[in-house]
Amino acid sequence: MKRIQKSIITICIFYICGIFNIHANDTVYQRGMDFPDMVRKVTPSVVAIATDSPLRSPRIVMRGTGFVVYDGLHIITNAHVLPSGNNLEYNENITILIGRGRNPDRRVAEVIRVDREHDLALLRVKGDRIPKFILGTGALAPEGTEIAITGFPIGSVLGLFPVTHKGIIASVTPIVIPQPTARYLDPKIIQQRRYDVYQLDITAFPGNSGSPLYNTVSGKVEGILNSVSVKGSKENALTRPTGISFAIPVVHLHNLLRDAGLN
């Protein structure tokens, strides 16, 4: 009887450990990892979004940031980061840059799906799989949650070197706010559907558009940085923009993947 009990206990221990290992492999964060270690672990999943033309000087023009999801071959970024098909110059391709330094890996990217309403775009590349981010559940993160963004705020002027900023979710706020007078109304504001976005206590720059907004405890993506489009709605009534940063919650990233058939 005792041998049977020991065997059962042993099996249970192995089973629990197996579950723990599965979850450890599925998440960016591991128990006991400090923030510098987390940054080193997530950085390979952050890529630069650029256009590449062998007939242009400079050949590579940085446009923003993106991050790898799903199977290691799909990238999410902001729709406004991408040039429209009509604006692509002759022999020019949308390209992602992987790695760091002066000689990053370059891969041509195919646009799979675009969500203009939430300013999201899904790209796909070929080749070896890239380390991926894990998306959060889709529930709104509470105000005060510590978050970080990693991206390329100054492009590739000094080489491709990712930059990380850390802050908090300062507020969960609607993208459209009532305007004080009719003089501030424009077609974009009138047609904009209401949904919640994150207002961030963090500094971001134009090249950060498309950066992953990730939880500093779990390492999971809570949203995607997007100041340009959101400011066009929220700060329309301000004569001088405040410079506040905003992010689109991760639920809309889940919807983008679902609509592309990637569940």
N, C-alpha and C positions, 0 to 999 in steps of 0.2 A: 504494500500500500504506500509506504513512504517513498519507494522508488518511483511509483506512478505519480505521486504528488510532485516529486522533484522534477520529473520529466515534463509535467504540465507547466510548472513554474518556469522551467528553462525555455519551453516553447513560447510562453507568453512574453518572456523577456526578449527573445529574438524577434518576435512579432512586433513588439513596441519599438524596438530599436530600428527595425526595418521601416516602420512608418515614419519614425523621426528622420531617418536617412533620406527617404523619399522627399519629405518636405524640405529638408536641408538642401537637396539638389534642385528643388523647384523654386527656391527663393534666392534673392540676391544676398540677403543678410544672413549671417550665421551668429548664433548666440555667442556673446562675448566680443564681437567685432566692434572696434571703435570707429569713429567717423572717418579718419584718414584711410583706414583699411577699406571702408566701404567705398570711398571715392575711387580708390585704386581698382576696386573690383567692378564698379559700374562704368568707369570711363571707356573701356573697350566697346561698350554698347552704344556709345554716343558717336554720331557721324556728322560730317559737314555736308550740306547740300550745296551744289554748285552747278554751273554750266561749263561745258568743255567744248572748245572749238579749236582745231589745229590751225585754222586760218586767222586766229585773233592773237593779239598780244596785249595783255597776258592771256595765255591759253585758258587758264582756269579762273573763273570769277565766282567767288563765294557769295551765297545768297542767304544762308541761314543754317539752322541746326536741325537734326532729326535724331531719332533713336530707334533701335532694332527691337522688334517684337515677334511674337508668334513662333515661327520656325527658324528664326535666325537669318531669314532672307527677305523679310518685309520690314519696311521703315515707315514710321509715322512722322509727319512734319505739318507745318501750317500750309494751307492752300496758297496764301499770299506769297509764300517763299518761292513758289514755282513760277516760271514764266508761262504765259499761256501758249498754246500750240502755235497761234498766229504770230507770237512774238519771238519764237525761236529762230535764230539766224540760220543761214544755210550751213549745213554740216555741223550744227551745234546739238549737243546732247545734254539732257539732265543727268548729272553724275553725282555719286556719293564718294566722299573721301573717308577712308578708314585708316585709323592709326594716328600717329603724331610725327611732328618734325617736318623736314623739307621734302620727303619722298613718300607720301602716303599712298596706300593702295587705292586705285581709281576703278570704279565700276559704273557702267552705264545703268541707269535706273529706268524702269518702266512705270508709268503712272497707272495704278490699278483702279483707284476710286478717289473721288473728290467730294467732300461735304462742304459746300460753300457756306451754308448757314452757320456752321460751327468753325469754319475756316480750317478744315482738316484735309489732309491728303495722305493716301496710302500708296507707297512705292514698293516695287519688287526688284531684286537684283539676282543675278546668277553667280555661281561659284561656291566656294566654301562657306559654310554657315558661320555667322558672326555671333558672338555672345549676345544674348538678348535680355531685355528687361522683363520683369513680371509685372503685369498690371494689377492694381488694387481691385477690390471687389466691385466697385462701382458706386458704393455709398459715398455721400458727401463727407469729406473729412471735417472734423469740428474746428471751429475757430481756435487759434492758439497752437495748432499742430505744427511741430517743427518740420520744415521742409528744406530742400536744397534744389538747385538747378545746376546742370553742367552743360556747357555749350561753347560756342565760338563767337564771343561778342565783338572781337576786332578782326574777324576773318582770318585770312592767311598771310597778312602783311609780314608777320614775324615768324611764319611757319605755322603749321597746324598744331596748336597746343590748346587743349581744352581748359576751360576756366570754370571754377565752381563757386557759387554764391550760396550762402545759407541764411535762412530767415524763418518766418512763420506765416501761416495763413491768418491774415489780419481780420478778414471778414468774408462771409458768404453773401453775395449781393447780386441782385438782378442785373442783367446786361443792359436793360433799357430802364432809364429812370424818367419820371415825369419832368417835362421841361417847364421852366418858370413862366415863359411866355411863348406865343406862337412864332415869334421871330427866330427861335432856335430849332424849329421843326424843319426837317428835310425828308425827302422820300425814303432815305435809308432808315431813319429813325421810325417813321410811320410803319414801314413794312417789316421791321425787325421783330421776330418772335421773341417772347420773353423766356429766358432761362437763366439759371443761376451760374455765376462764375466766382472764382476765387480772387479776392483782392489781397495782394501780398505785401508784406513788409520786407521787401528785398529789392536790390538794385538790378536792373536788367537793361540791356542795350539792344540795338536793332539786330545784330547778329545772333542774339539769343533766341530769336523767334523760332519756335519748334523744339526748344529744349525740354527735356523731361523734367517734370516737377515730381520729385520723389521724397518719400517719407524717410527721415533720417534714422528712424528706429527699425522699420521693416525693410527699407530699401525698395519698396514697391512704388510704382508710378501712381500718383494721385491726380495728375493732370498734365497739360502741355502748356508751356508758356506762350502767351499770345497777348501782347500789349497793343499792337498796331490796330487790329480790327476792333477790339473791345473798346479802346479809347475813342474810336470813331462814334460809338454809341453812348458810352457812359459820360464822356467828358465833352460832349458836343456843346453843352451849355456853358462851358468855362472859356473865358477869353484867353487864359493862359493854362495849358495843360499842366497837371500836377506832377507828372512823372511817375505816378503810381503804376506798379506792375500788376498784370492780371494773368489768370490762367484758366483754360477750359477744363472742367472736371473730367475725370477718367471715364465716366459712364458714356460719354460721347465717343470715346475711343473704342470702347466695347461695341457700340452700335455700328461704328465704321467697319470694324472687323466682321461683325455679323452680316452686315449688308453686302460685304464682299465674299460671303460664304466661308469665312474663317472663324469658326466657333471654337 
